[in-house]
């Protein structure tokens, strides 16, 4: 994971990035009308299409993140005690970014071993 946050939050972040980039491209294209007049309308039209494609990608990413969120495993974070969602075998807490795992082989601490000591 690149930003060291929960996987669902990273997908949402990419959705937001595509939304902002798409809107920025459209605004930049509209500036072509101000700079070049009638010729700028072609420039604006092209940039509007690219901005719309970016916004549609954003919608797809948000939809995908929502679908994954509905099937995510809900668990309580051992560090902060808050309810969080987990994708895959390992993920991070959505709130405190603690590494979580459901695989006992990847766990750093085994509660059963600590209870006997």
Kinemage of the C-alpha trace (Angstrom):
@kinemage 1
@onewidth
@group {chain A} dominant
@subgroup {mainchain}
@vectorlist {calphas} color= white
{ca unk a 1} P 0.000 0.000 0.000
{ca unk a 2} L 1.434 3.289 -1.110
{ca unk a 3} L -0.085 5.750 1.357
{ca unk a 4} L -0.151 3.363 4.348
{ca unk a 5} L -3.875 3.596 4.975
{ca unk a 6} L -6.780 1.160 4.790
{ca unk a 7} L -7.370 -0.339 1.346
{ca unk a 8} L -10.939 0.969 1.130
{ca unk a 9} L -9.749 4.461 2.019
{ca unk a 10} L -7.111 4.273 -0.721
{ca unk a 11} L -9.738 3.375 -3.311
{ca unk a 12} L -11.846 6.313 -2.134
{ca unk a 13} L -8.790 8.563 -2.339
{ca unk a 14} L -8.229 7.564 -5.977
{ca unk a 15} L -11.896 8.277 -6.702
{ca unk a 16} L -11.461 11.749 -5.247
{ca unk a 17} L -8.262 12.318 -7.258
{ca unk a 18} L -10.027 11.387 -10.515
{ca unk a 19} L -12.919 13.719 -9.625
{ca unk a 20} L -10.647 16.676 -8.931
{ca unk a 21} L -8.474 16.031 -11.995
{ca unk a 22} L -11.563 15.788 -14.218
{ca unk a 23} L -12.989 19.025 -12.895
{ca unk a 24} L -9.594 20.728 -13.248
{ca unk a 25} L -9.289 19.589 -16.862
{ca unk a 26} L -12.756 20.957 -17.625
{ca unk a 27} L -11.969 24.307 -16.015
{ca unk a 28} L -8.669 24.476 -17.901
{ca unk a 29} L -10.523 23.752 -21.142
{ca unk a 30} L -13.016 26.512 -20.439
{ca unk a 31} L -10.110 28.927 -20.034
{ca unk a 32} L -9.316 28.233 -23.711
{ca unk a 33} L -12.445 30.170 -24.701
{ca unk a 34} L -11.191 33.205 -22.787
{ca unk a 35} L -7.677 32.964 -24.203
{ca unk a 36} L -8.385 32.138 -27.864
{ca unk a 37} L -12.015 33.104 -28.467
{ca unk a 38} L -13.810 31.078 -31.167
{ca unk a 39} L -10.857 28.715 -31.720
{ca unk a 40} L -10.814 28.072 -27.977
{ca unk a 41} L -14.247 26.428 -28.214
{ca unk a 42} L -12.682 23.409 -29.926
{ca unk a 43} L -10.019 23.321 -27.222
{ca unk a 44} L -12.729 23.562 -24.547
{ca unk a 45} L -14.779 20.790 -26.161
{ca unk a 46} L -11.822 18.413 -26.234
{ca unk a 47} L -10.954 19.138 -22.627
{ca unk a 48} L -14.601 18.726 -21.594
{ca unk a 49} L -14.576 15.227 -23.089
{ca unk a 50} L -11.341 14.308 -21.275
{ca unk a 51} L -12.691 15.762 -18.020
{ca unk a 52} L -15.920 13.780 -18.396
{ca unk a 53} L -13.936 10.579 -18.970
{ca unk a 54} L -12.000 11.255 -15.766
{ca unk a 55} L -15.255 11.847 -13.873
{ca unk a 56} L -16.718 8.603 -15.217
{ca unk a 57} L -13.590 6.754 -14.063
{ca unk a 58} L -14.122 8.372 -10.669
{ca unk a 59} L -17.699 7.096 -10.546
{ca unk a 60} L -16.475 3.587 -11.412
{ca unk a 61} L -13.812 3.700 -8.685
{ca unk a 62} L -16.316 4.908 -6.071
{ca unk a 63} L -18.781 2.197 -7.145
{ca unk a 64} L -16.069 -0.459 -6.917
{ca unk a 65} L -14.995 0.764 -3.452
{ca unk a 66} L -18.615 0.677 -2.310
{ca unk a 67} L -19.113 -2.864 -3.543
{ca unk a 68} L -15.934 -4.006 -1.808
{ca unk a 69} L -16.983 -2.196 1.349
{ca unk a 70} L -20.226 -4.162 1.558
{ca unk a 71} L -18.361 -7.488 1.518
{ca unk a 72} L -15.482 -6.419 3.789
{ca unk a 73} L -14.849 -8.194 7.080
{ca unk a 74} L -15.881 -6.101 10.083
{ca unk a 75} L -13.659 -6.338 13.144
{ca unk a 76} L -12.638 -4.369 16.176
{ca unk a 77} L -9.171 -2.814 16.098
{ca unk a 78} L -7.038 -4.042 19.026
{ca unk a 79} L -5.242 -0.667 19.296
{ca unk a 80} L -8.021 1.947 19.162
{ca unk a 81} L -11.018 -0.334 19.863
{ca unk a 82} L -13.083 1.071 16.976
{ca unk a 83} L -15.039 -0.962 14.459
{ca unk a 84} L -13.139 -1.141 11.139
{ca unk a 85} L -13.390 -2.950 7.807
{ca unk a 86} L -10.736 -5.230 6.423
{ca unk a 87} L -10.081 -6.412 2.859
{ca unk a 88} L -7.939 -9.474 2.206
{ca unk a 89} L -5.692 -11.204 4.721
{ca unk a 90} L -3.937 -8.036 5.892
{ca unk a 91} L -5.101 -4.448 6.004
{ca unk a 92} L -4.769 -1.353 8.155
{ca unk a 93} L -7.219 0.108 10.636
{ca unk a 94} L -9.205 2.933 9.019
{ca unk a 95} L -8.647 5.153 12.057
{ca unk a 96} L -5.260 4.460 13.704
{ca unk a 97} L -3.580 2.694 10.724
{ca unk a 98} L -2.492 -0.314 12.784
{ca unk a 99} L -1.661 -3.381 10.672
{ca unk a 100} L -4.383 -6.007 11.056
{ca unk a 101} L -4.426 -9.617 9.920
{ca unk a 102} L -6.731 -12.609 10.092
{ca unk a 103} L -3.888 -15.029 9.310
{ca unk a 104} L -2.333 -16.390 12.547
{ca unk a 105} L 0.931 -17.102 10.704
{ca unk a 106} L 1.389 -13.398 9.907
{ca unk a 107} L 0.412 -12.120 13.362
{ca unk a 108} L 3.216 -10.612 15.446
{ca unk a 109} L 1.617 -11.476 18.773
{ca unk a 110} L -0.307 -14.606 19.673
{ca unk a 111} L -2.837 -13.927 22.473
{ca unk a 112} L -2.971 -17.629 23.460
{ca unk a 113} L 0.804 -17.722 24.087
{ca unk a 114} L 0.758 -14.505 26.132
{ca unk a 115} L -2.081 -15.750 28.347
{ca unk a 116} L -0.020 -18.777 29.451
{ca unk a 117} L 3.106 -16.764 30.307
